[in-house]
């Protein structure tokens, strides 16, 4: 099976140290975050809390491949990308398995 571009770009971002893993770490990180990637199995309360505490940061939900498979970290449901160029590349190359989420219900 061939990797999609989002998975490849995310691999580069992880190797470069430009990714924050986990909801608690994302909340504690006070520098600029450029993209939040959430798993479809992430709890609704956690999803709403992340969207509320990070206004203006684009967020996408992965419906195809789980975030823990993208990151190769067990039980990882959400990550944040801190590099602007890598976040833009992920947003422009996302396919139908990723859904953009911006508002809290």
LUMTI-913036 format. One record per residue (C-alpha): residue number from 1; residue in three letters; x, y, z. Coordinates in steps of 0.25 Angstrom, whole numbers. Example, Ala and Ser with C-alpha at 12.3 -4.5 7.8 and 13.67 -1.06 7.14 Angstrom:
2
- 1 | Ala | 49 | -18 | 31 .
- 2 | Ser | 55 | -4 | 29 .
This chain:
105
- 1 | Unk | 0 | 0 | 0 .
- 2 | Unk | 5 | 14 | -4 .
- 3 | Unk | 6 | 25 | 6 .
- 4 | Unk | -2 | 37 | 4 .
- 5 | Unk | 5 | 51 | 4 .
- 6 | Unk | -1 | 55 | 17 .
- 7 | Unk | 6 | 43 | 24 .
- 8 | Unk | 19 | 46 | 17 .
- 9 | Unk | 19 | 61 | 21 .
- 10 | Unk | 15 | 57 | 35 .
- 11 | Unk | 27 | 47 | 36 .
- 12 | Unk | 36 | 59 | 32 .
- 13 | Unk | 30 | 68 | 43 .
- 14 | Unk | 31 | 57 | 54 .
- 15 | Unk | 46 | 55 | 50 .
- 16 | Unk | 48 | 70 | 50 .
- 17 | Unk | 42 | 71 | 64 .
- 18 | Unk | 31 | 80 | 59 .
- 19 | Unk | 19 | 72 | 65 .
- 20 | Unk | 13 | 72 | 79 .
- 21 | Unk | 6 | 59 | 83 .
- 22 | Unk | -6 | 58 | 92 .
- 23 | Unk | -17 | 67 | 96 .
- 24 | Unk | -11 | 71 | 110 .
- 25 | Unk | 3 | 74 | 103 .
- 26 | Unk | -5 | 83 | 93 .
- 27 | Unk | -12 | 91 | 104 .
- 28 | Unk | 1 | 93 | 111 .
- 29 | Unk | 9 | 98 | 99 .
- 30 | Unk | 7 | 113 | 98 .
- 31 | Unk | 15 | 116 | 85 .
- 32 | Unk | 8 | 116 | 72 .
- 33 | Unk | 1 | 104 | 66 .
- 34 | Unk | -2 | 104 | 52 .
- 35 | Unk | -10 | 91 | 50 .
- 36 | Unk | -17 | 81 | 59 .
- 37 | Unk | -20 | 67 | 54 .
- 38 | Unk | -30 | 59 | 62 .
- 39 | Unk | -34 | 44 | 61 .
- 40 | Unk | -49 | 41 | 58 .
- 41 | Unk | -49 | 33 | 72 .
- 42 | Unk | -45 | 45 | 80 .
- 43 | Unk | -55 | 48 | 91 .
- 44 | Unk | -65 | 60 | 87 .
- 45 | Unk | -62 | 67 | 100 .
- 46 | Unk | -47 | 67 | 97 .
- 47 | Unk | -49 | 71 | 83 .
- 48 | Unk | -58 | 83 | 87 .
- 49 | Unk | -48 | 87 | 98 .
- 50 | Unk | -37 | 87 | 88 .
- 51 | Unk | -45 | 95 | 78 .
- 52 | Unk | -49 | 105 | 88 .
- 53 | Unk | -35 | 107 | 94 .
- 54 | Unk | -28 | 109 | 80 .
- 55 | Unk | -37 | 119 | 73 .
- 56 | Unk | -32 | 121 | 58 .
- 57 | Unk | -24 | 109 | 58 .
- 58 | Unk | -29 | 100 | 46 .
- 59 | Unk | -33 | 86 | 51 .
- 60 | Unk | -35 | 73 | 43 .
- 61 | Unk | -41 | 60 | 46 .
- 62 | Unk | -35 | 47 | 40 .
- 63 | Unk | -46 | 38 | 36 .
- 64 | Unk | -37 | 28 | 28 .
- 65 | Unk | -25 | 24 | 36 .
- 66 | Unk | -24 | 26 | 51 .
- 67 | Unk | -14 | 37 | 57 .
- 68 | Unk | -7 | 26 | 65 .
- 69 | Unk | -4 | 19 | 52 .
- 70 | Unk | 1 | 32 | 46 .
- 71 | Unk | 10 | 35 | 57 .
- 72 | Unk | 14 | 21 | 62 .
- 73 | Unk | 11 | 24 | 76 .
- 74 | Unk | 1 | 16 | 84 .
- 75 | Unk | -12 | 22 | 88 .
- 76 | Unk | -9 | 36 | 82 .
- 77 | Unk | -22 | 42 | 77 .
- 78 | Unk | -18 | 56 | 74 .
- 79 | Unk | -5 | 64 | 70 .
- 80 | Unk | -2 | 78 | 66 .
- 81 | Unk | 8 | 83 | 56 .
- 82 | Unk | 16 | 95 | 60 .
- 83 | Unk | 23 | 98 | 46 .
- 84 | Unk | 15 | 107 | 37 .
- 85 | Unk | 20 | 101 | 24 .
- 86 | Unk | 18 | 87 | 28 .
- 87 | Unk | 4 | 90 | 33 .
- 88 | Unk | 1 | 97 | 19 .
- 89 | Unk | 6 | 86 | 12 .
- 90 | Unk | -3 | 76 | 19 .
- 91 | Unk | -15 | 85 | 17 .
- 92 | Unk | -13 | 86 | 2 .
- 93 | Unk | -10 | 71 | 0 .
- 94 | Unk | -21 | 65 | 9 .
- 95 | Unk | -30 | 56 | 2 .
- 96 | Unk | -45 | 52 | 5 .
- 97 | Unk | -41 | 44 | 17 .
- 98 | Unk | -38 | 57 | 25 .
- 99 | Unk | -50 | 66 | 29 .
- 100 | Unk | -47 | 81 | 33 .
- 101 | Unk | -54 | 84 | 46 .
- 102 | Unk | -54 | 99 | 51 .
- 103 | Unk | -66 | 101 | 60 .
- 104 | Unk | -70 | 96 | 73 .
- 105 | Unk | -84 | 90 | 73 .
